[in-house]
């Protein structure tokens, strides 16, 4: 990921994306609140253990790579446009992050 785009991301989002690219599930989970959630096209995984199961099966466990191509922010929501690679889904995708108190409360995969 180009550093100039990463520098514009809130710290927990930067942490989550770096952790995903490094295959570090624990660091990825630590970017979320205890009750944080991932919404993967309408399938919701709430709490660290549910997010871990999802990630092991469909995200970090599939050796995901995320190359940020754009960032839009509005209030506590940041949308990260990216190119996703790895052994699972490959292609263009948007990740919409909601943050509070330096942690992610929701990561919604929207497109």
Biopython code that builds the backbone (N, CA, C, O; Angstrom):
import numpy as np
from Bio.PDB.StructureBuilder import StructureBuilder

atoms = [
    (1, "UNK", "N", (0.842, -1.181, 0.000)),
    (1, "UNK", "CA", (0.000, 0.000, 0.000)),
    (1, "UNK", "C", (0.888, 1.245, 0.000)),
    (1, "UNK", "O", (1.835, 1.327, 0.782)),
    (2, "UNK", "N", (0.596, 2.196, -0.853)),
    (2, "UNK", "CA", (1.377, 3.433, -0.822)),
    (2, "UNK", "C", (1.243, 4.106, 0.529)),
    (2, "UNK", "O", (0.145, 4.222, 1.073)),
    (3, "UNK", "N", (2.385, 4.553, 1.071)),
    (3, "UNK", "CA", (2.368, 5.117, 2.413)),
    (3, "UNK", "C", (1.522, 6.378, 2.493)),
    (3, "UNK", "O", (0.935, 6.650, 3.540)),
    (4, "UNK", "N", (1.441, 7.161, 1.409)),
    (4, "UNK", "CA", (0.657, 8.389, 1.484)),
    (4, "UNK", "C", (-0.817, 8.099, 1.727)),
    (4, "UNK", "O", (-1.480, 8.862, 2.429)),
    (5, "UNK", "N", (-1.344, 7.023, 1.169)),
    (5, "UNK", "CA", (-2.738, 6.659, 1.445)),
    (5, "UNK", "C", (-2.890, 6.128, 2.866)),
    (5, "UNK", "O", (-3.857, 6.460, 3.551)),
    (6, "UNK", "N", (-1.957, 5.318, 3.308)),
    (6, "UNK", "CA", (-2.017, 4.796, 4.679)),
    (6, "UNK", "C", (-1.965, 5.912, 5.707)),
    (6, "UNK", "O", (-2.645, 5.853, 6.731)),
    (7, "UNK", "N", (-1.163, 6.920, 5.437)),
    (7, "UNK", "CA", (-1.028, 8.028, 6.389)),
    (7, "UNK", "C", (-2.347, 8.764, 6.605)),
    (7, "UNK", "O", (-2.527, 9.412, 7.636)),
    (8, "UNK", "N", (-3.263, 8.675, 5.657)),
    (8, "UNK", "CA", (-4.546, 9.368, 5.759)),
    (8, "UNK", "C", (-5.621, 8.539, 6.464)),
    (8, "UNK", "O", (-6.740, 9.014, 6.655)),
    (9, "UNK", "N", (-5.293, 7.323, 6.844)),
    (9, "UNK", "CA", (-6.271, 6.452, 7.504)),
    (9, "UNK", "C", (-6.209, 6.608, 9.017)),
    (9, "UNK", "O", (-5.128, 6.792, 9.575)),
    (10, "UNK", "N", (-7.357, 6.537, 9.690)),
    (10, "UNK", "CA", (-7.339, 6.486, 11.149)),
    (10, "UNK", "C", (-6.507, 5.281, 11.617)),
    (10, "UNK", "O", (-6.483, 4.244, 10.953)),
    (11, "UNK", "N", (-5.838, 5.423, 12.745)),
    (11, "UNK", "CA", (-4.914, 4.395, 13.238)),
    (11, "UNK", "C", (-5.504, 2.988, 13.292)),
    (11, "UNK", "O", (-4.827, 2.054, 12.861)),
    (12, "UNK", "N", (-6.730, 2.775, 13.798)),
    (12, "UNK", "CA", (-7.210, 1.388, 13.872)),
    (12, "UNK", "C", (-7.434, 0.767, 12.484)),
    (12, "UNK", "O", (-7.263, -0.440, 12.312)),
    (13, "UNK", "N", (-7.806, 1.571, 11.520)),
    (13, "UNK", "CA", (-8.006, 1.047, 10.162)),
    (13, "UNK", "C", (-6.653, 0.698, 9.549)),
    (13, "UNK", "O", (-6.496, -0.353, 8.928)),
    (14, "UNK", "N", (-5.691, 1.578, 9.727)),
    (14, "UNK", "CA", (-4.328, 1.308, 9.252)),
    (14, "UNK", "C", (-3.806, 0.025, 9.888)),
    (14, "UNK", "O", (-3.200, -0.803, 9.208)),
    (15, "UNK", "N", (-4.040, -0.146, 11.204)),
    (15, "UNK", "CA", (-3.610, -1.349, 11.917)),
    (15, "UNK", "C", (-4.272, -2.595, 11.329)),
    (15, "UNK", "O", (-3.602, -3.601, 11.096)),
    (16, "UNK", "N", (-5.570, -2.534, 11.092)),
    (16, "UNK", "CA", (-6.297, -3.696, 10.574)),
    (16, "UNK", "C", (-5.803, -4.083, 9.186)),
    (16, "UNK", "O", (-5.600, -5.265, 8.907)),
    (17, "UNK", "N", (-5.610, -3.103, 8.317)),
    (17, "UNK", "CA", (-5.166, -3.410, 6.957)),
    (17, "UNK", "C", (-3.735, -3.932, 6.935)),
    (17, "UNK", "O", (-3.430, -4.882, 6.214)),
    (18, "UNK", "N", (-2.864, -3.318, 7.716)),
    (18, "UNK", "CA", (-1.494, -3.824, 7.806)),
    (18, "UNK", "C", (-1.479, -5.250, 8.345)),
    (18, "UNK", "O", (-0.758, -6.103, 7.829)),
    (19, "UNK", "N", (-2.275, -5.511, 9.384)),
    (19, "UNK", "CA", (-2.325, -6.846, 9.974)),
    (19, "UNK", "C", (-2.832, -7.871, 8.964)),
    (19, "UNK", "O", (-2.295, -8.976, 8.877)),
    (20, "UNK", "N", (-3.858, -7.512, 8.203)),
    (20, "UNK", "CA", (-4.384, -8.433, 7.185)),
    (20, "UNK", "C", (-3.297, -8.755, 6.164)),
    (20, "UNK", "O", (-3.089, -9.918, 5.818)),
    (21, "UNK", "N", (-2.613, -7.731, 5.688)),
    (21, "UNK", "CA", (-1.562, -7.947, 4.695)),
    (21, "UNK", "C", (-0.387, -8.750, 5.240)),
    (21, "UNK", "O", (0.317, -9.418, 4.482)),
    (22, "UNK", "N", (-0.174, -8.687, 6.549)),
    (22, "UNK", "CA", (0.922, -9.428, 7.179)),
    (22, "UNK", "C", (0.486, -10.796, 7.695)),
    (22, "UNK", "O", (1.307, -11.551, 8.215)),
    (23, "UNK", "N", (-0.804, -11.121, 7.554)),
    (23, "UNK", "CA", (-1.301, -12.407, 8.030)),
    (23, "UNK", "C", (-1.351, -12.503, 9.542)),
    (23, "UNK", "O", (-1.244, -13.601, 10.088)),
    (24, "UNK", "N", (-1.511, -11.387, 10.233)),
    (24, "UNK", "CA", (-1.479, -11.340, 11.696)),
    (24, "UNK", "C", (-2.897, -11.185, 12.246)),
    (24, "UNK", "O", (-3.383, -10.070, 12.433)),
    (25, "UNK", "N", (-3.545, -12.304, 12.499)),
    (25, "UNK", "CA", (-4.936, -12.294, 12.955)),
    (25, "UNK", "C", (-5.096, -11.589, 14.295)),
    (25, "UNK", "O", (-6.058, -10.844, 14.485)),
    (26, "UNK", "N", (-4.175, -11.808, 15.227)),
    (26, "UNK", "CA", (-4.305, -11.170, 16.540)),
    (26, "UNK", "C", (-4.257, -9.651, 16.429)),
    (26, "UNK", "O", (-5.060, -8.964, 17.060)),
    (27, "UNK", "N", (-3.332, -9.116, 15.638)),
    (27, "UNK", "CA", (-3.250, -7.665, 15.456)),
    (27, "UNK", "C", (-4.497, -7.145, 14.748)),
    (27, "UNK", "O", (-4.970, -6.051, 15.057)),
    (28, "UNK", "N", (-5.037, -7.917, 13.801)),
    (28, "UNK", "CA", (-6.270, -7.544, 13.120)),
    (28, "UNK", "C", (-7.408, -7.431, 14.134)),
    (28, "UNK", "O", (-8.135, -6.437, 14.149)),
    (29, "UNK", "N", (-7.558, -8.442, 14.974)),
    (29, "UNK", "CA", (-8.630, -8.431, 15.979)),
    (29, "UNK", "C", (-8.454, -7.307, 16.984)),
    (29, "UNK", "O", (-9.442, -6.727, 17.435)),
    (30, "UNK", "N", (-7.224, -6.991, 17.343)),
    (30, "UNK", "CA", (-6.973, -5.932, 18.318)),
    (30, "UNK", "C", (-7.357, -4.553, 17.802)),
    (30, "UNK", "O", (-7.454, -3.609, 18.586)),
    (31, "UNK", "N", (-7.575, -4.420, 16.505)),
    (31, "UNK", "CA", (-8.026, -3.141, 15.952)),
    (31, "UNK", "C", (-9.517, -2.920, 16.212)),
    (31, "UNK", "O", (-10.005, -1.797, 16.080)),
    (32, "UNK", "N", (-10.245, -3.979, 16.581)),
    (32, "UNK", "CA", (-11.693, -3.931, 16.807)),
    (32, "UNK", "C", (-12.022, -3.809, 18.290)),
    (32, "UNK", "O", (-11.265, -4.274, 19.142)),
    (33, "UNK", "N", (-13.161, -3.179, 18.594)),
    (33, "UNK", "CA", (-13.686, -3.227, 19.953)),
    (33, "UNK", "C", (-14.084, -4.669, 20.261)),
    (33, "UNK", "O", (-14.206, -5.487, 19.348)),
    (34, "UNK", "N", (-14.283, -4.980, 21.520)),
    (34, "UNK", "CA", (-14.681, -6.345, 21.913)),
    (34, "UNK", "C", (-15.998, -6.766, 21.251)),
    (34, "UNK", "O", (-16.201, -7.944, 20.956)),
    (35, "UNK", "N", (-16.876, -5.810, 21.025)),
    (35, "UNK", "CA", (-18.172, -6.117, 20.411)),
    (35, "UNK", "C", (-18.228, -5.671, 18.949)),
    (35, "UNK", "O", (-19.304, -5.601, 18.355)),
    (36, "UNK", "N", (-17.064, -5.372, 18.378)),
    (36, "UNK", "CA", (-16.997, -4.961, 16.981)),
    (36, "UNK", "C", (-17.504, -6.063, 16.065)),
    (36, "UNK", "O", (-17.661, -7.212, 16.479)),
    (37, "UNK", "N", (-17.758, -5.696, 14.815)),
    (37, "UNK", "CA", (-18.332, -6.652, 13.880)),
    (37, "UNK", "C", (-17.749, -6.487, 12.484)),
    (37, "UNK", "O", (-17.255, -5.424, 12.107)),
    (38, "UNK", "N", (-17.825, -7.576, 11.735)),
    (38, "UNK", "CA", (-17.563, -7.577, 10.305)),
    (38, "UNK", "C", (-18.878, -7.923, 9.627)),
    (38, "UNK", "O", (-19.530, -8.904, 9.985)),
    (39, "UNK", "N", (-19.265, -7.117, 8.647)),
    (39, "UNK", "CA", (-20.443, -7.381, 7.831)),
    (39, "UNK", "C", (-19.928, -7.695, 6.430)),
    (39, "UNK", "O", (-19.522, -6.799, 5.689)),
    (40, "UNK", "N", (-19.950, -8.959, 6.086)),
    (40, "UNK", "CA", (-19.452, -9.444, 4.792)),
    (40, "UNK", "C", (-20.647, -9.693, 3.887)),
    (40, "UNK", "O", (-21.205, -10.791, 3.864)),
    (41, "UNK", "N", (-21.036, -8.661, 3.139)),
    (41, "UNK", "CA", (-22.182, -8.735, 2.229)),
    (41, "UNK", "C", (-23.447, -9.219, 2.941)),
    (41, "UNK", "O", (-24.169, -10.075, 2.430)),
    (42, "UNK", "N", (-23.706, -8.654, 4.135)),
    (42, "UNK", "CA", (-24.930, -8.966, 4.862)),
    (42, "UNK", "C", (-24.788, -10.071, 5.887)),
    (42, "UNK", "O", (-25.696, -10.279, 6.692)),
    (43, "UNK", "N", (-23.685, -10.778, 5.879)),
    (43, "UNK", "CA", (-23.430, -11.792, 6.913)),
    (43, "UNK", "C", (-22.625, -11.114, 8.010)),
    (43, "UNK", "O", (-21.507, -10.658, 7.767)),
    (44, "UNK", "N", (-23.183, -11.042, 9.218)),
    (44, "UNK", "CA", (-22.519, -10.331, 10.303)),
    (44, "UNK", "C", (-21.823, -11.288, 11.260)),
    (44, "UNK", "O", (-22.367, -12.319, 11.655)),
    (45, "UNK", "N", (-20.590, -10.907, 11.622)),
    (45, "UNK", "CA", (-19.769, -11.650, 12.567)),
    (45, "UNK", "C", (-19.382, -10.680, 13.669)),
    (45, "UNK", "O", (-18.570, -9.782, 13.451)),
    (46, "UNK", "N", (-19.969, -10.859, 14.875)),
    (46, "UNK", "CA", (-19.793, -9.900, 15.963)),
    (46, "UNK", "C", (-18.942, -10.507, 17.072)),
    (46, "UNK", "O", (-19.144, -11.653, 17.473)),
    (47, "UNK", "N", (-17.983, -9.717, 17.562)),
    (47, "UNK", "CA", (-17.086, -10.149, 18.630)),
    (47, "UNK", "C", (-15.835, -10.801, 18.063)),
    (47, "UNK", "O", (-15.836, -11.308, 16.941)),
    (48, "UNK", "N", (-14.769, -10.781, 18.854)),
    (48, "UNK", "CA", (-13.476, -11.258, 18.375)),
    (48, "UNK", "C", (-13.496, -12.715, 17.919)),
    (48, "UNK", "O", (-12.895, -13.041, 16.896)),
    (49, "UNK", "N", (-14.166, -13.590, 18.648)),
    (49, "UNK", "CA", (-14.143, -15.008, 18.256)),
    (49, "UNK", "C", (-14.880, -15.240, 16.939)),
    (49, "UNK", "O", (-14.420, -16.019, 16.104)),
    (50, "UNK", "N", (-16.018, -14.575, 16.745)),
    (50, "UNK", "CA", (-16.753, -14.725, 15.476)),
    (50, "UNK", "C", (-15.957, -14.124, 14.322)),
    (50, "UNK", "O", (-15.920, -14.692, 13.231)),
    (51, "UNK", "N", (-15.320, -12.978, 14.558)),
    (51, "UNK", "CA", (-14.494, -12.372, 13.515)),
    (51, "UNK", "C", (-13.309, -13.283, 13.192)),
    (51, "UNK", "O", (-12.950, -13.438, 12.025)),
    (52, "UNK", "N", (-12.700, -13.886, 14.215)),
    (52, "UNK", "CA", (-11.579, -14.806, 13.990)),
    (52, "UNK", "C", (-12.015, -15.978, 13.115)),
    (52, "UNK", "O", (-11.315, -16.334, 12.167)),
    (53, "UNK", "N", (-13.163, -16.582, 13.421)),
    (53, "UNK", "CA", (-13.635, -17.721, 12.623)),
    (53, "UNK", "C", (-13.847, -17.307, 11.167)),
    (53, "UNK", "O", (-13.442, -18.016, 10.246)),
    (54, "UNK", "N", (-14.489, -16.149, 10.970)),
    (54, "UNK", "CA", (-14.699, -15.637, 9.613)),
    (54, "UNK", "C", (-13.358, -15.402, 8.922)),
    (54, "UNK", "O", (-13.153, -15.836, 7.789)),
    (55, "UNK", "N", (-12.447, -14.714, 9.610)),
    (55, "UNK", "CA", (-11.158, -14.383, 9.014)),
    (55, "UNK", "C", (-10.346, -15.636, 8.677)),
    (55, "UNK", "O", (-9.731, -15.712, 7.614)),
    (56, "UNK", "N", (-10.346, -16.609, 9.574)),
    (56, "UNK", "CA", (-9.602, -17.850, 9.307)),
    (56, "UNK", "C", (-10.123, -18.551, 8.058)),
    (56, "UNK", "O", (-9.349, -19.123, 7.291)),
    (57, "UNK", "N", (-11.433, -18.502, 7.860)),
    (57, "UNK", "CA", (-12.046, -19.205, 6.726)),
    (57, "UNK", "C", (-12.048, -18.389, 5.441)),
    (57, "UNK", "O", (-11.970, -18.952, 4.349)),
    (58, "UNK", "N", (-12.137, -17.037, 5.563)),
    (58, "UNK", "CA", (-12.415, -16.253, 4.364)),
    (58, "UNK", "C", (-11.529, -15.036, 4.139)),
    (58, "UNK", "O", (-11.645, -14.391, 3.097)),
    (59, "UNK", "N", (-10.652, -14.700, 5.075)),
    (59, "UNK", "CA", (-9.913, -13.446, 4.947)),
    (59, "UNK", "C", (-8.419, -13.708, 5.151)),
    (59, "UNK", "O", (-7.723, -14.047, 4.194)),
    (60, "UNK", "N", (-7.924, -13.562, 6.354)),
    (60, "UNK", "CA", (-6.498, -13.786, 6.587)),
    (60, "UNK", "C", (-6.126, -15.240, 6.305)),
    (60, "UNK", "O", (-5.032, -15.510, 5.808)),
    (61, "UNK", "N", (-7.011, -16.168, 6.613)),
    (61, "UNK", "CA", (-6.758, -17.580, 6.321)),
    (61, "UNK", "C", (-6.643, -17.879, 4.834)),
    (61, "UNK", "O", (-6.123, -18.925, 4.449)),
    (62, "UNK", "N", (-7.116, -16.983, 4.014)),
    (62, "UNK", "CA", (-7.005, -17.102, 2.547)),
    (62, "UNK", "C", (-5.848, -16.255, 2.018)),
    (62, "UNK", "O", (-5.766, -15.988, 0.819)),
    (63, "UNK", "N", (-4.954, -15.834, 2.916)),
    (63, "UNK", "CA", (-3.768, -15.033, 2.560)),
    (63, "UNK", "C", (-4.149, -13.779, 1.780)),
    (63, "UNK", "O", (-3.582, -13.474, 0.731)),
    (64, "UNK", "N", (-5.122, -13.070, 2.328)),
    (64, "UNK", "CA", (-5.625, -11.857, 1.693)),
    (64, "UNK", "C", (-4.511, -10.819, 1.538)),
    (64, "UNK", "O", (-3.614, -10.712, 2.374)),
    (65, "UNK", "N", (-4.594, -10.069, 0.457)),
    (65, "UNK", "CA", (-3.786, -8.872, 0.282)),
    (65, "UNK", "C", (-4.735, -7.747, -0.072)),
    (65, "UNK", "O", (-5.694, -7.940, -0.820)),
    (66, "UNK", "N", (-4.466, -6.577, 0.468)),
    (66, "UNK", "CA", (-5.328, -5.423, 0.232)),
    (66, "UNK", "C", (-4.449, -4.255, -0.199)),
    (66, "UNK", "O", (-3.592, -3.796, 0.556)),
    (67, "UNK", "N", (-4.670, -3.783, -1.414)),
    (67, "UNK", "CA", (-3.952, -2.629, -1.935)),
    (67, "UNK", "C", (-4.927, -1.463, -2.004)),
    (67, "UNK", "O", (-5.855, -1.464, -2.814)),
    (68, "UNK", "N", (-4.713, -0.483, -1.159)),
    (68, "UNK", "CA", (-5.622, 0.661, -1.077)),
    (68, "UNK", "C", (-5.484, 1.523, -2.326)),
    (68, "UNK", "O", (-4.378, 1.881, -2.734)),
    (69, "UNK", "N", (-6.637, 1.852, -2.931)),
    (69, "UNK", "CA", (-6.637, 2.698, -4.129)),
    (69, "UNK", "C", (-7.355, 4.023, -3.905)),
    (69, "UNK", "O", (-7.234, 4.938, -4.720)),
    (70, "UNK", "N", (-8.110, 4.136, -2.795)),
    (70, "UNK", "CA", (-8.802, 5.382, -2.507)),
    (70, "UNK", "C", (-9.390, 5.379, -1.116)),
    (70, "UNK", "O", (-9.633, 4.325, -0.529)),
    (71, "UNK", "N", (-9.616, 6.578, -0.590)),
    (71, "UNK", "CA", (-10.156, 6.748, 0.759)),
    (71, "UNK", "C", (-11.167, 7.881, 0.731)),
    (71, "UNK", "O", (-10.917, 8.944, 0.163)),
    (72, "UNK", "N", (-12.335, 7.632, 1.364)),
    (72, "UNK", "CA", (-13.344, 8.677, 1.569)),
    (72, "UNK", "C", (-13.760, 8.627, 3.027)),
    (72, "UNK", "O", (-13.980, 7.549, 3.580)),
    (73, "UNK", "N", (-13.869, 9.789, 3.651)),
    (73, "UNK", "CA", (-14.274, 9.848, 5.054)),
    (73, "UNK", "C", (-15.453, 10.784, 5.234)),
    (73, "UNK", "O", (-15.552, 11.824, 4.582)),
    (74, "UNK", "N", (-16.352, 10.390, 6.139)),
    (74, "UNK", "CA", (-17.490, 11.216, 6.530)),
    (74, "UNK", "C", (-17.799, 10.893, 7.988)),
    (74, "UNK", "O", (-18.288, 9.809, 8.305)),
    (75, "UNK", "N", (-17.512, 11.836, 8.860)),
    (75, "UNK", "CA", (-17.754, 11.599, 10.284)),
    (75, "UNK", "C", (-16.884, 10.479, 10.804)),
    (75, "UNK", "O", (-15.666, 10.500, 10.630)),
    (76, "UNK", "N", (-17.512, 9.482, 11.455)),
    (76, "UNK", "CA", (-16.768, 8.364, 12.022)),
    (76, "UNK", "C", (-16.670, 7.179, 11.059)),
    (76, "UNK", "O", (-16.282, 6.081, 11.459)),
    (77, "UNK", "N", (-17.022, 7.404, 9.791)),
    (77, "UNK", "CA", (-16.990, 6.341, 8.788)),
    (77, "UNK", "C", (-15.953, 6.650, 7.717)),
    (77, "UNK", "O", (-15.909, 7.754, 7.173)),
    (78, "UNK", "N", (-15.125, 5.662, 7.425)),
    (78, "UNK", "CA", (-14.115, 5.771, 6.383)),
    (78, "UNK", "C", (-14.307, 4.623, 5.412)),
    (78, "UNK", "O", (-14.347, 3.462, 5.818)),
    (79, "UNK", "N", (-14.426, 4.941, 4.127)),
    (79, "UNK", "CA", (-14.538, 3.920, 3.089)),
    (79, "UNK", "C", (-13.205, 3.805, 2.381)),
    (79, "UNK", "O", (-12.656, 4.788, 1.884)),
    (80, "UNK", "N", (-12.696, 2.583, 2.346)),
    (80, "UNK", "CA", (-11.416, 2.297, 1.719)),
    (80, "UNK", "C", (-11.682, 1.479, 0.461)),
    (80, "UNK", "O", (-12.147, 0.341, 0.536)),
    (81, "UNK", "N", (-11.384, 2.069, -0.695)),
    (81, "UNK", "CA", (-11.465, 1.338, -1.959)),
    (81, "UNK", "C", (-10.149, 0.610, -2.143)),
    (81, "UNK", "O", (-9.083, 1.146, -1.842)),
    (82, "UNK", "N", (-10.230, -0.626, -2.644)),
    (82, "UNK", "CA", (-9.013, -1.425, -2.714)),
    (82, "UNK", "C", (-9.107, -2.486, -3.803)),
    (82, "UNK", "O", (-10.168, -2.771, -4.359)),
    (83, "UNK", "N", (-7.933, -3.054, -4.075)),
    (83, "UNK", "CA", (-7.835, -4.234, -4.919)),
    (83, "UNK", "C", (-7.444, -5.374, -3.982)),
    (83, "UNK", "O", (-6.412, -5.315, -3.312)),
    (84, "UNK", "N", (-8.274, -6.406, -3.943)),
    (84, "UNK", "CA", (-8.074, -7.535, -3.039)),
    (84, "UNK", "C", (-7.475, -8.699, -3.816)),
    (84, "UNK", "O", (-7.892, -8.999, -4.935)),
    (85, "UNK", "N", (-6.498, -9.341, -3.207)),
    (85, "UNK", "CA", (-5.894, -10.538, -3.792)),
    (85, "UNK", "C", (-5.810, -11.629, -2.740)),
    (85, "UNK", "O", (-6.271, -11.450, -1.612)),
    (86, "UNK", "N", (-5.228, -12.747, -3.104)),
    (86, "UNK", "CA", (-5.063, -13.870, -2.189)),
    (86, "UNK", "C", (-5.696, -15.116, -2.757)),
    (86, "UNK", "O", (-5.924, -15.220, -3.962)),
    (87, "UNK", "N", (-5.981, -16.070, -1.872)),
    (87, "UNK", "CA", (-6.536, -17.352, -2.279)),
    (87, "UNK", "C", (-8.062, -17.403, -2.196)),
    (87, "UNK", "O", (-8.659, -18.458, -2.410)),
    (88, "UNK", "N", (-8.693, -16.275, -1.888)),
    (88, "UNK", "CA", (-10.151, -16.200, -1.832)),
    (88, "UNK", "C", (-10.634, -15.243, -2.896)),
    (88, "UNK", "O", (-10.236, -15.343, -4.057)),
    (89, "UNK", "N", (-11.493, -14.312, -2.505)),
    (89, "UNK", "CA", (-11.994, -13.295, -3.429)),
    (89, "UNK", "C", (-10.828, -12.488, -3.977)),
    (89, "UNK", "O", (-9.913, -12.126, -3.238)),
    (90, "UNK", "N", (-10.863, -12.207, -5.268)),
    (90, "UNK", "CA", (-9.887, -11.340, -5.912)),
    (90, "UNK", "C", (-10.637, -10.320, -6.734)),
    (90, "UNK", "O", (-11.540, -10.669, -7.494)),
    (91, "UNK", "N", (-10.270, -9.063, -6.587)),
    (91, "UNK", "CA", (-10.899, -8.017, -7.372)),
    (91, "UNK", "C", (-11.053, -6.744, -6.577)),
    (91, "UNK", "O", (-10.515, -6.603, -5.479)),
    (92, "UNK", "N", (-11.797, -5.824, -7.151)),
    (92, "UNK", "CA", (-12.030, -4.521, -6.538)),
    (92, "UNK", "C", (-13.081, -4.659, -5.443)),
    (92, "UNK", "O", (-14.094, -5.334, -5.624)),
    (93, "UNK", "N", (-12.832, -4.012, -4.306)),
    (93, "UNK", "CA", (-13.777, -4.075, -3.198)),
    (93, "UNK", "C", (-13.678, -2.801, -2.369)),
    (93, "UNK", "O", (-12.634, -2.152, -2.321)),
    (94, "UNK", "N", (-14.785, -2.456, -1.719)),
    (94, "UNK", "CA", (-14.808, -1.344, -0.774)),
    (94, "UNK", "C", (-15.020, -1.902, 0.625)),
    (94, "UNK", "O", (-15.822, -2.813, 0.836)),
    (95, "UNK", "N", (-14.286, -1.338, 1.572)),
    (95, "UNK", "CA", (-14.426, -1.669, 2.978)),
    (95, "UNK", "C", (-14.855, -0.387, 3.680)),
    (95, "UNK", "O", (-14.148, 0.620, 3.626)),
    (96, "UNK", "N", (-16.002, -0.420, 4.334)),
    (96, "UNK", "CA", (-16.516, 0.736, 5.058)),
    (96, "UNK", "C", (-16.291, 0.489, 6.543)),
    (96, "UNK", "O", (-16.862, -0.433, 7.126)),
    (97, "UNK", "N", (-15.456, 1.320, 7.143)),
    (97, "UNK", "CA", (-15.102, 1.181, 8.555)),
    (97, "UNK", "C", (-15.796, 2.261, 9.371)),
    (97, "UNK", "O", (-15.816, 3.428, 8.981)),
    (98, "UNK", "N", (-16.370, 1.860, 10.518)),
    (98, "UNK", "CA", (-16.874, 2.799, 11.505)),
    (98, "UNK", "C", (-15.981, 2.641, 12.731)),
    (98, "UNK", "O", (-15.709, 1.524, 13.171)),
    (99, "UNK", "N", (-15.528, 3.768, 13.278)),
    (99, "UNK", "CA", (-14.619, 3.727, 14.412)),
    (99, "UNK", "C", (-15.165, 4.539, 15.578)),
    (99, "UNK", "O", (-15.962, 5.461, 15.410)),
    (100, "UNK", "N", (-14.704, 4.159, 16.762)),
    (100, "UNK", "CA", (-15.009, 4.896, 17.999)),
    (100, "UNK", "C", (-13.898, 4.599, 18.995)),
    (100, "UNK", "O", (-13.478, 3.451, 19.145)),
    (101, "UNK", "N", (-13.427, 5.636, 19.672)),
    (101, "UNK", "CA", (-12.400, 5.466, 20.713)),
    (101, "UNK", "C", (-11.193, 4.667, 20.215)),
    (101, "UNK", "O", (-10.723, 3.754, 20.894)),
    (102, "UNK", "N", (-10.703, 5.012, 19.043)),
    (102, "UNK", "CA", (-9.501, 4.398, 18.474)),
    (102, "UNK", "C", (-9.619, 2.902, 18.220)),
    (102, "UNK", "O", (-8.620, 2.183, 18.252)),
    (103, "UNK", "N", (-10.824, 2.437, 17.972)),
    (103, "UNK", "CA", (-11.045, 1.041, 17.597)),
    (103, "UNK", "C", (-12.127, 0.984, 16.526)),
    (103, "UNK", "O", (-12.916, 1.917, 16.374)),
    (104, "UNK", "N", (-12.152, -0.105, 15.799)),
    (104, "UNK", "CA", (-13.165, -0.334, 14.774)),
    (104, "UNK", "C", (-14.390, -0.948, 15.438)),
    (104, "UNK", "O", (-14.277, -1.930, 16.173)),
    (105, "UNK", "N", (-15.549, -0.377, 15.182)),
    (105, "UNK", "CA", (-16.793, -0.965, 15.672)),
    (105, "UNK", "C", (-17.464, -1.781, 14.574)),
    (105, "UNK", "O", (-18.224, -2.705, 14.862)),
    (106, "UNK", "N", (-17.184, -1.442, 13.310)),
    (106, "UNK", "CA", (-17.783, -2.174, 12.196)),
    (106, "UNK", "C", (-16.904, -2.060, 10.973)),
    (106, "UNK", "O", (-16.456, -0.971, 10.613)),
    (107, "UNK", "N", (-16.657, -3.209, 10.328)),
    (107, "UNK", "CA", (-16.034, -3.261, 9.014)),
    (107, "UNK", "C", (-17.046, -3.902, 8.080)),
    (107, "UNK", "O", (-17.337, -5.093, 8.182)),
    (108, "UNK", "N", (-17.575, -3.099, 7.172)),
    (108, "UNK", "CA", (-18.589, -3.593, 6.243)),
    (108, "UNK", "C", (-17.967, -3.695, 4.854)),
    (108, "UNK", "O", (-17.449, -2.717, 4.317)),
    (109, "UNK", "N", (-18.029, -4.904, 4.281)),
    (109, "UNK", "CA", (-17.545, -5.115, 2.922)),
    (109, "UNK", "C", (-18.736, -4.823, 2.007)),
    (109, "UNK", "O", (-19.757, -5.509, 2.042)),
    (110, "UNK", "N", (-18.567, -3.774, 1.184)),
    (110, "UNK", "CA", (-19.731, -3.254, 0.445)),
    (110, "UNK", "C", (-19.633, -3.403, -1.058)),
    (110, "UNK", "O", (-20.645, -3.239, -1.739)),
    (111, "UNK", "N", (-18.516, -3.693, -1.589)),
    (111, "UNK", "CA", (-18.465, -3.805, -3.045)),
    (111, "UNK", "C", (-17.088, -3.911, -3.570)),
    (111, "UNK", "O", (-16.895, -4.012, -4.782)),
]
sb = StructureBuilder()
sb.init_structure("model")
sb.init_model(0)
sb.init_chain("A")
sb.init_seg("    ")
for serial, (resi, resn, name, xyz) in enumerate(atoms, 1):
    if name == "N":
        sb.init_residue(resn, " ", resi, " ")
    sb.init_atom(name, np.array(xyz, "f"), 0.0, 1.0, " ", f" {name:<3s}", serial, name[0])
structure = sb.get_structure()
